[in-house]
């Protein structure tokens, strides 16, 4: 469960990153949307996204890296090009690093800052147990309340919680997530209940 192990195809991960020296990575309100736009461009062809939460100085993602076959079936946007046409695309780990670097470069330009925006390397922990998976979804969504950004995590605008409960078009794997909880009502009930964070401590990283 080391933070620096390479991302593997077909594996589900909790991915997280904090601002360098705990600085903010989202400086203005428009940065959150810019991050998600970049995420769609860089990461959606590589990974299925189940849940996310963006906070001022860090973020959390729950994703499954697609198999090489799934990526290849996507056509021109696939992870690797046919042999002999173009060089192979970056590895999954490098793709995430490229995404974070592209976002950091843009933020530095927008806000006149210099130096690294994120602590390196970004955190990644493989999740293979269903119990941990369900609790991790709750943990990610509860984060804004845990850190005092809002009194009720359900009102936080920069997480996947409201999107998973809506009928709006989304690139999130909404149907799969809701099915994990056996329906929207159970999804909401699970999130409303109190959960012992110690259960999933090995899967959440250094979130303090």
Buried (B, 14 or more C-beta within 10 A) or exposed (E): EEBEEEBBBEBBBBBBBBBBEEBBBBBEEEBBEBBBEBBEEBBBBBBBBBBBBBBBBBBBBBBBBBBBEBBBEEEEEBBBEEEEEEEEBBBBBEBBBBBBBEBBEBBBEEEEEEEBBBBEBBBBBBBEEEEBBBBBBBBBBBBBBEBEBEEEBBEBEBBBBBBBBEEEEEEBBBEEBBEBBEEEEEBBEBBEEEBEBEBBEEBBBEBE
